[in-house]
Amino acid sequence: MIKNSYNGDCYYGLVVETYNLFHPQENINDAAFYKKLIDEVDGAVLEIMCGSGRVLIPLLRQNIDIDGLDCSNEMLASCREQVLNEDLNCNLYEQYAHEMKLPRKYKTIILSYSSFALIVDRNQAFATLSKIYQHLEDGGQLLLDMAIPWLSNKEQADAGIWKLSRKGFLSDNRLVHISKASEYNLLEQLEYSQIKYEVYQHGKLVDALVDEIQCRYYGKYELQLLLEKSGFCKIRTYGDFQYKEATKEDEVVTFRCFKKVG
C-alpha cells in the first residue's frame, strides 16, 4: 500500500536516535500489563504506532504473535534492526492508522501510551477507530491508553516555559539535551509542543533540531462515547497499568473494549 503524506510526521533524525535512550523498554510497566489482557483473549496481536518497538519487542520475546504498524520509516527501521538482532520475527507495516489495510485480522489491537492523541484531526481519529474495528476478529479487544497532561497543576503552571526534560549520552558518547515547551488550548483539548534536541561533543554544540508536535486528548466519557459510536462494546477502564478501575489519581487510563460477536 502506498502511504500518502500528511503534515505532522515528527519522528525522524535525532528524534529517532534519542527515542530508545529515553524510552527504554523497561521504563514503563505497560507491556507486562498488556500481556495479562492478551492472554485472556487468545490470538494474534497488532500494535498500532509501534515506533521502535518499546512494547512490541518485549511481547515478541514472550512468543506473542504480534505485528507492528507505524507511519515513520525511521522508527520502523530501528524496530526492525532490534528484531533482527534478537533473532525474532514479525511483520512491520509502514502505514497511517486511519488508512490501515492489512492482510489479516487480530484478536488484540494496542494503541499504547497516548499514541492515539497524536492523531490530531478528529475525522482521522474516528477513521482510525473504524479501521481498528474492521481489523479485529469478532470478540477481539482494543487496548487504548490516554493521559491528559493539563490535569496536572504543574503542567499548567509550566505552560510556555522551556524546561530541560532529559539529558544523556548517545551511542557514540555525545551528550544530548532535550528541552520542551508546551502550550494548551483547553477548549479544543490540544497540546502544542516544541521539543529541542541539542547534541554536544567536547563541550561544543555540534547538532541541533527543533521538532514540533501536537496532541489532542480526550476525557474519559468523551472517549467512551467515541468508542461506542465506532461499534465497540463492554468498555471499561484501568488505571496506571494495574488490574483495577481507573481513578482520578491515575496518570494513564487504559480503555479496554471489544468488537461485537456476529
N, C-alpha and C positions, 0 to 999 in steps of 0.2 A: 504494500500500500504506500502511495506517495504521501508524505507528511507535508501539509501546507504550512506556510509561515504565518505566525501570529506575533504580535508585539508582546513583550513581557518574558521572553526566554532569558532567564537570569543565571543559569548555571553553566559557566564557561571559564576557561583560563584559570586565574588564581582562585576563583570560587570553588572550582572542582578540586584543585590542588590542595586547598586547605580544608575541604569538607571532611575527609576522613580523619584528619588531625584533630578537629574539634568536635566531630560527631562519631566517636568510636562506637563499635558495635555493642560494647558492654555499658555504654554511658546511660542508657535508658532501659528500664526493665520491661519494655513493651513486647519484645519478641517472645519471651517466656510466657507472658500473659496470652498473646495470640495463640501460642501453641496449645494451651489448655482449651481454648474455644474451638480451634481447628479440630482437635481430637474428638470433640463432641459431634462434629459433622464431617464424617469421613469422605474424602475425595480431593480432587485437585484444587490448588490454590493459585490465585493471581494477586500480585501486589502491584497496584497502580501507583505511578510516580515513585518507583522503587529507588531512583537515584543510583548511588554507587553500591547499594546492597546492604545497608546497615541492618535492615530487618531480614531481607531475603536470604542472605548468606547464612546467618545462624539457623534459620529454618531448614535450609538445604542440608546443613550438617546433620540435622536430625532426620534425614531421609524423607522430608516432606516433598511431595510432588508439586513444585511451585514454579510459576513463570513470573517474569517481570516486565513492566511497561513503563516507559518514560519518554518525554519529548526531547531530552538532552542527549545528543550523541556522545558528548564527552563524559557525562555521568555514566552512561551505559558502557562506554569503553572501559572506565575504571572498574565497574562491576564485573564486566566480562573478564578482565585481567585477573581479578581476585578469584573468580570462579574457576578459571583455568589453573591458576597457581595451586589451588587446593584440590585439583582433580575432581571437581564437582561438575554437574551438568544441569542446565536449564535453558529454557527458551527466553530470549530477551527481545522485546519489540520496541522499535522507535516510532511511537505514535502519540498524538494528543488524546487525552482520555475521552473527550467529547466526540472524537472521530473514530473511536476504537472499533476495530474489526479483526477479530482473532479466529483461528481455525477450530477452537474447541470451547466448551463451556466449563464452568468451575463450580465447586461446592462452597468455596470461600473466596471472597474478594476483599482485599485490605486496602484502605487509604490511611496511612499511618501519620501520626503526629501533626495534625492540622494541614496536611498536604492539600486537602480539599479547599482550604482557604486561598490557595494560590490561583484558583480558578475564579478570577475577579468578575468576569462577565456572568450575570445571572442566567442568561439563556444557555451559555455553555455549561454552567454548573448543573442546571436541570437536565441538559442533554447528556452530561456525564452520568448522572444517576439513571437515566433511561438506558444508556448503553450498558451500565453495570447490570441492570435488571435483565436485559437481553442476554448477557453473557453468563448469567447464573443458571445452574440447573434448578429444576423445581425443588423447593425446600432448601435451597442454598442460602448462605448468610453473607451479609455485608458487615464489615467491621470498619467504622469510620471514626477517627479521632477529631476533636475540636477543642481548642483552647481560645480564650478571649483575653488578650493582653491587657485591655484597659480596665478589667475587673480588679486589677492590682492598682492601689492608690499610688504606688511608687512609679509604675509605668506612666500614669497620667502626669505626675509631678515632673518627670524627666522628659516630657514631650518636647521635641525640637532641640534638645541638648545633645551634642556629640559626647558619647561615652566610649571609653576603651572597653570592649566587651571580652576580648580574648587576645592572648599572645602565646606564641610557642615557636618551635623550630620545625622547619620543613625538612624533608628527607635529605637535602643537601646541606643541612645545618645553617641555612639562612634564617634569620629571625623575622617573624611576621607579626604585625599588629593589626587587629581588626577593630574598627570603631563603627558605631552605629548611631544614627539619629532618626527618630520616628515622629510623625505627626498623625493625629487621629481625627477622622470625620465620623463622629458618633452617629449622626443621622443616617449616613449611608453604610455604617459599620465597616469602614475601611481603615486600614493602616497603611501609611505611606512611609517607606523607609529608604534611607541611603546608607549603604554599607561600604566603608572604605578599607581597602586592603593595602598595607604598606610593608614592603619587604626590605630588610636591611642586611648589608654584608659589610663586616669590618666597621660598623658604626655609620655607614653611609646608606642613604635611601637609593636602592637600585631598581625597584619596580613598584608600581602602584596601580590601583584600579578602584574606581568608584562604581558600585553596582546599585541599581535602583530596583526596588521590589514593592509590589502592592499585594495586600491580602484583604479578603473580605470574610468576616467572621459571622457566625450565626448563633443565635441564642438557642437554648435547649428546645423550647416548644416550636420555634420557627423551623428548626431543622427536622423535628419530628413531623411537622405538617408537610414539609418538602418531601420527606421520605414516603409518607403516606400517599401523597399525590403521585409519586413515581411508582406506586403499586406495592410497596413493602408493607409487611405486617409484623406483629409480635415485636414491636420496638421497645427496647429497654436500654438503660444507660449504666455504665460502670465508671467508677472514679479512680483516677491515678493508677490505672493498670492493676487494679485489685478486683477480686471477685465480689464486689459489693456495689450497691446502688450509689450513683454519684450524688455528692452533696455540695453545698456552697464552699466548703473548704478545699475541694479538689481543684487542681490546676488544669488537668486534662480530663475531658469526658469522652469515653468511647461509646459510640452508638452501635448497638447490635440489632440487626433486623433481618427479616427473611423474605425470600420470594415465595409467593403462594404456590401450593401444590395443585396441579391440574388447571 
